[in-house]
Amino acid sequence: MLSFPLTYDELVLILRFKQAVLHVVDRSERAKLSCEHARKHARDAELHLARVQLEVGRIQKLCERFI
């Protein structure tokens, strides 16, 4: 702990520094959560694409029956 008294400007500077650190932590946590959501959406998109490919294959087989 500091043993000398701080000026008002020093206290304001310390407060701003603490706020900036808290904002960095908050934004880092939000970025991590966004990455997790993006990974989930990417997995979902891959699954949907695979299902579409299966359905297109089924449609092609049905069409081949009529050609």
N, CA, C and O atoms as a GROMACS GRO file, in nm:
protein
  268
    1MET      N    1   0.084  -0.118   0.000
    1MET     CA    2   0.000   0.000   0.000
    1MET      C    3   0.088   0.124   0.000
    1MET      O    4   0.199   0.123   0.054
    2LEU      N    5   0.038   0.228  -0.060
    2LEU     CA    6   0.112   0.353  -0.067
    2LEU      C    7   0.109   0.422   0.068
    2LEU      O    8   0.007   0.422   0.137
    3SER      N    9   0.222   0.482   0.105
    3SER     CA   10   0.229   0.546   0.237
    3SER      C   11   0.213   0.698   0.230
    3SER      O   12   0.208   0.765   0.333
    4PHE      N   13   0.205   0.751   0.110
    4PHE     CA   14   0.190   0.896   0.099
    4PHE      C   15   0.051   0.927   0.042
    4PHE      O   16  -0.005   0.846  -0.031
    5PRO      N   17  -0.004   1.043   0.076
    5PRO     CA   18  -0.138   1.076   0.028
    5PRO      C   19  -0.138   1.103  -0.124
    5PRO      O   20  -0.043   1.157  -0.179
    6LEU      N   21  -0.245   1.064  -0.186
    6LEU     CA   22  -0.259   1.083  -0.329
    6LEU      C   23  -0.339   1.210  -0.358
    6LEU      O   24  -0.426   1.249  -0.280
    7THR      N   25  -0.308   1.272  -0.468
    7THR     CA   26  -0.384   1.390  -0.509
    7THR      C   27  -0.513   1.343  -0.576
    7THR      O   28  -0.529   1.225  -0.609
    8TYR      N   29  -0.602   1.436  -0.594
    8TYR     CA   30  -0.728   1.405  -0.661
    8TYR      C   31  -0.702   1.352  -0.801
    8TYR      O   32  -0.762   1.254  -0.843
    9ASP      N   33  -0.612   1.418  -0.874
    9ASP     CA   34  -0.580   1.375  -1.011
    9ASP      C   35  -0.523   1.234  -1.014
    9ASP      O   36  -0.554   1.156  -1.104
   10GLU      N   37  -0.442   1.199  -0.916
   10GLU     CA   38  -0.385   1.064  -0.909
   10GLU      C   39  -0.494   0.961  -0.880
   10GLU      O   40  -0.494   0.852  -0.937
   11LEU      N   41  -0.586   0.997  -0.792
   11LEU     CA   42  -0.697   0.907  -0.762
   11LEU      C   43  -0.785   0.885  -0.885
   11LEU      O   44  -0.829   0.773  -0.912
   12VAL      N   45  -0.811   0.992  -0.959
   12VAL     CA   46  -0.890   0.981  -1.082
   12VAL      C   47  -0.817   0.893  -1.183
   12VAL      O   48  -0.880   0.810  -1.249
   13LEU      N   49  -0.686   0.910  -1.195
   13LEU     CA   50  -0.607   0.829  -1.287
   13LEU      C   51  -0.613   0.680  -1.248
   13LEU      O   52  -0.629   0.594  -1.334
   14ILE      N   53  -0.601   0.652  -1.120
   14ILE     CA   54  -0.608   0.514  -1.072
   14ILE      C   55  -0.746   0.455  -1.101
   14ILE      O   56  -0.758   0.341  -1.144
   15LEU      N   57  -0.850   0.534  -1.077
   15LEU     CA   58  -0.986   0.488  -1.104
   15LEU      C   59  -1.005   0.458  -1.252
   15LEU      O   60  -1.063   0.355  -1.287
   16ARG      N   61  -0.956   0.547  -1.338
   16ARG     CA   62  -0.968   0.524  -1.483
   16ARG      C   63  -0.891   0.399  -1.525
   16ARG      O   64  -0.937   0.324  -1.611
   17PHE      N   65  -0.776   0.378  -1.466
   17PHE     CA   66  -0.697   0.260  -1.497
   17PHE      C   67  -0.774   0.134  -1.457
   17PHE      O   68  -0.781   0.038  -1.534
   18LYS      N   69  -0.831   0.134  -1.337
   18LYS     CA   70  -0.909   0.018  -1.292
   18LYS      C   71  -1.029  -0.006  -1.381
   18LYS      O   72  -1.061  -0.120  -1.413
   19GLN      N   73  -1.096   0.101  -1.422
   19GLN     CA   74  -1.210   0.086  -1.512
   19GLN      C   75  -1.167   0.027  -1.646
   19GLN      O   76  -1.236  -0.059  -1.702
   20ALA      N   77  -1.053   0.072  -1.697
   20ALA     CA   78  -1.003   0.020  -1.824
   20ALA      C   79  -0.971  -0.129  -1.813
   20ALA      O   80  -1.002  -0.206  -1.904
   21VAL      N   81  -0.911  -0.169  -1.703
   21VAL     CA   82  -0.880  -0.312  -1.682
   21VAL      C   83  -1.009  -0.392  -1.676
   21VAL      O   84  -1.019  -0.499  -1.736
   22LEU      N   85  -1.109  -0.342  -1.604
   22LEU     CA   86  -1.237  -0.412  -1.596
   22LEU      C   87  -1.304  -0.423  -1.733
   22LEU      O   88  -1.364  -0.526  -1.764
   23HIS      N   89  -1.294  -0.319  -1.814
   23HIS     CA   90  -1.350  -0.324  -1.950
   23HIS      C   91  -1.279  -0.429  -2.034
   23HIS      O   92  -1.342  -0.501  -2.110
   24VAL      N   93  -1.147  -0.438  -2.020
   24VAL     CA   94  -1.071  -0.539  -2.094
   24VAL      C   95  -1.117  -0.679  -2.054
   24VAL      O   96  -1.137  -0.764  -2.140
   25VAL      N   97  -1.133  -0.702  -1.925
   25VAL     CA   98  -1.179  -0.832  -1.877
   25VAL      C   99  -1.318  -0.862  -1.930
   25VAL      O  100  -1.344  -0.972  -1.979
   26ASP      N  101  -1.408  -0.766  -1.923
   26ASP     CA  102  -1.545  -0.784  -1.971
   26ASP      C  103  -1.546  -0.814  -2.120
   26ASP      O  104  -1.613  -0.908  -2.163
   27ARG      N  105  -1.472  -0.737  -2.199
   27ARG     CA  106  -1.470  -0.759  -2.344
   27ARG      C  107  -1.405  -0.892  -2.380
   27ARG      O  108  -1.445  -0.957  -2.476
   28SER      N  109  -1.306  -0.933  -2.303
   28SER     CA  110  -1.242  -1.062  -2.326
   28SER      C  111  -1.341  -1.176  -2.302
   28SER      O  112  -1.346  -1.272  -2.380
   29GLU      N  113  -1.419  -1.165  -2.195
   29GLU     CA  114  -1.520  -1.267  -2.167
   29GLU      C  115  -1.628  -1.269  -2.275
   29GLU      O  116  -1.674  -1.376  -2.315
   30ARG      N  117  -1.667  -1.152  -2.322
   30ARG     CA  118  -1.767  -1.146  -2.429
   30ARG      C  119  -1.712  -1.204  -2.559
   30ARG      O  120  -1.783  -1.274  -2.632
   31ALA      N  121  -1.586  -1.177  -2.587
   31ALA     CA  122  -1.523  -1.232  -2.708
   31ALA      C  123  -1.517  -1.384  -2.701
   31ALA      O  124  -1.541  -1.452  -2.800
   32LYS      N  125  -1.483  -1.437  -2.583
   32LYS     CA  126  -1.477  -1.582  -2.566
   32LYS      C  127  -1.615  -1.643  -2.589
   32LYS      O  128  -1.627  -1.745  -2.657
   33LEU      N  129  -1.718  -1.582  -2.533
   33LEU     CA  130  -1.854  -1.632  -2.550
   33LEU      C  131  -1.895  -1.625  -2.697
   33LEU      O  132  -1.959  -1.717  -2.748
   34SER      N  133  -1.861  -1.517  -2.764
   34SER     CA  134  -1.892  -1.504  -2.906
   34SER      C  135  -1.824  -1.613  -2.988
   34SER      O  136  -1.882  -1.668  -3.081
   35CYS      N  137  -1.699  -1.644  -2.954
   35CYS     CA  138  -1.627  -1.751  -3.023
   35CYS      C  139  -1.695  -1.885  -3.002
   35CYS      O  140  -1.708  -1.964  -3.096
   36GLU      N  141  -1.740  -1.910  -2.880
   36GLU     CA  142  -1.810  -2.035  -2.853
   36GLU      C  143  -1.938  -2.043  -2.934
   36GLU      O  144  -1.970  -2.149  -2.988
   37HIS      N  145  -2.012  -1.934  -2.943
   37HIS     CA  146  -2.135  -1.932  -3.023
   37HIS      C  147  -2.102  -1.953  -3.171
   37HIS      O  148  -2.173  -2.025  -3.240
   38ALA      N  149  -1.996  -1.889  -3.218
   38ALA     CA  150  -1.958  -1.904  -3.359
   38ALA      C  151  -1.922  -2.048  -3.391
   38ALA      O  152  -1.959  -2.101  -3.496
   39ARG      N  153  -1.849  -2.114  -3.299
   39ARG     CA  154  -1.814  -2.255  -3.321
   39ARG      C  155  -1.941  -2.341  -3.328
   39ARG      O  156  -1.952  -2.430  -3.412
   40LYS      N  157  -2.036  -2.314  -3.238
   40LYS     CA  158  -2.161  -2.390  -3.239
   40LYS      C  159  -2.237  -2.368  -3.369
   40LYS      O  160  -2.287  -2.463  -3.428
   41HIS      N  161  -2.244  -2.243  -3.413
   41HIS     CA  162  -2.316  -2.213  -3.537
   41HIS      C  163  -2.246  -2.278  -3.657
   41HIS      O  164  -2.311  -2.325  -3.750
   42ALA      N  165  -2.114  -2.281  -3.654
   42ALA     CA  166  -2.039  -2.345  -3.764
   42ALA      C  167  -2.069  -2.495  -3.766
   42ALA      O  168  -2.089  -2.553  -3.873
   43ARG      N  169  -2.073  -2.558  -3.649
   43ARG     CA  170  -2.107  -2.702  -3.643
   43ARG      C  171  -2.249  -2.724  -3.694
   43ARG      O  172  -2.274  -2.817  -3.772
   44ASP      N  173  -2.342  -2.639  -3.652
   44ASP     CA  174  -2.480  -2.650  -3.698
   44ASP      C  175  -2.488  -2.635  -3.849
   44ASP      O  176  -2.561  -2.709  -3.915
   45ALA      N  177  -2.414  -2.540  -3.903
   45ALA     CA  178  -2.414  -2.518  -4.048
   45ALA      C  179  -2.361  -2.640  -4.121
   45ALA      O  180  -2.415  -2.679  -4.224
   46GLU      N  181  -2.256  -2.702  -4.069
   46GLU     CA  182  -2.202  -2.823  -4.132
   46GLU      C  183  -2.304  -2.936  -4.129
   46GLU      O  184  -2.318  -3.010  -4.226
   47LEU      N  185  -2.375  -2.950  -4.018
   47LEU     CA  186  -2.479  -3.054  -4.009
   47LEU      C  187  -2.592  -3.028  -4.107
   47LEU      O  188  -2.640  -3.120  -4.173
   48HIS      N  189  -2.635  -2.904  -4.117
   48HIS     CA  190  -2.742  -2.869  -4.212
   48HIS      C  191  -2.696  -2.894  -4.356
   48HIS      O  192  -2.773  -2.943  -4.438
   49LEU      N  193  -2.572  -2.860  -4.385
   49LEU     CA  194  -2.520  -2.884  -4.520
   49LEU      C  195  -2.519  -3.034  -4.551
   49LEU      O  196  -2.557  -3.075  -4.660
   50ALA      N  197  -2.476  -3.114  -4.455
   50ALA     CA  198  -2.475  -3.259  -4.475
   50ALA      C  199  -2.616  -3.311  -4.501
   50ALA      O  200  -2.636  -3.396  -4.588
   51ARG      N  201  -2.713  -3.259  -4.428
   51ARG     CA  202  -2.853  -3.302  -4.449
   51ARG      C  203  -2.902  -3.260  -4.587
   51ARG      O  204  -2.972  -3.336  -4.654
   52VAL      N  205  -2.867  -3.139  -4.628
   52VAL     CA  206  -2.907  -3.092  -4.761
   52VAL      C  207  -2.846  -3.182  -4.868
   52VAL      O  208  -2.913  -3.220  -4.963
   53GLN      N  209  -2.718  -3.218  -4.852
   53GLN     CA  210  -2.653  -3.305  -4.949
   53GLN      C  211  -2.722  -3.440  -4.958
   53GLN      O  212  -2.738  -3.496  -5.066
   54LEU      N  213  -2.764  -3.494  -4.842
   54LEU     CA  214  -2.838  -3.621  -4.843
   54LEU      C  215  -2.970  -3.607  -4.918
   54LEU      O  216  -3.005  -3.693  -4.999
   55GLU      N  217  -3.041  -3.500  -4.891
   55GLU     CA  218  -3.170  -3.478  -4.957
   55GLU      C  219  -3.152  -3.457  -5.107
   55GLU      O  220  -3.233  -3.507  -5.186
   56VAL      N  221  -3.050  -3.386  -5.147
   56VAL     CA  222  -3.024  -3.367  -5.290
   56VAL      C  223  -2.994  -3.502  -5.355
   56VAL      O  224  -3.040  -3.530  -5.466
   57GLY      N  225  -2.917  -3.585  -5.286
   57GLY     CA  226  -2.890  -3.720  -5.337
   57GLY      C  227  -3.018  -3.800  -5.354
   57GLY      O  228  -3.033  -3.872  -5.452
   58ARG      N  229  -3.110  -3.789  -5.260
   58ARG     CA  230  -3.238  -3.859  -5.270
   58ARG      C  231  -3.319  -3.807  -5.388
   58ARG      O  232  -3.381  -3.884  -5.461
   59ILE      N  233  -3.318  -3.676  -5.405
   59ILE     CA  234  -3.391  -3.617  -5.517
   59ILE      C  235  -3.332  -3.665  -5.649
   59ILE      O  236  -3.405  -3.697  -5.742
   60GLN      N  237  -3.200  -3.670  -5.658
   60GLN     CA  238  -3.135  -3.717  -5.781
   60GLN      C  239  -3.176  -3.862  -5.811
   60GLN      O  240  -3.204  -3.897  -5.926
   61LYS      N  241  -3.177  -3.945  -5.708
   61LYS     CA  242  -3.218  -4.085  -5.730
   61LYS      C  243  -3.364  -4.094  -5.776
   61LYS      O  244  -3.397  -4.176  -5.862
   62LEU      N  245  -3.450  -4.010  -5.719
   62LEU     CA  246  -3.589  -4.008  -5.764
   62LEU      C  247  -3.600  -3.964  -5.909
   62LEU      O  248  -3.678  -4.021  -5.986
   63CYS      N  249  -3.522  -3.864  -5.946
   63CYS     CA  250  -3.525  -3.812  -6.083
   63CYS      C  251  -3.474  -3.918  -6.181
   63CYS      O  252  -3.524  -3.930  -6.292
   64GLU      N  253  -3.375  -3.995  -6.140
   64GLU     CA  254  -3.319  -4.098  -6.227
   64GLU      C  255  -3.424  -4.204  -6.260
   64GLU      O  256  -3.418  -4.264  -6.367
   65ARG      N  257  -3.516  -4.226  -6.172
   65ARG     CA  258  -3.622  -4.325  -6.197
   65ARG      C  259  -3.712  -4.283  -6.312
   65ARG      O  260  -3.770  -4.367  -6.381
   66PHE      N  261  -3.723  -4.152  -6.333
   66PHE     CA  262  -3.813  -4.101  -6.437
   66PHE      C  263  -3.742  -4.074  -6.568
   66PHE      O  264  -3.807  -4.038  -6.667
   67ILE      N  265  -3.611  -4.089  -6.571
   67ILE     CA  266  -3.536  -4.058  -6.695
   67ILE      C  267  -3.512  -4.185  -6.772
   67ILE      O  268  -3.451  -4.182  -6.879
   0.00000   0.00000   0.00000
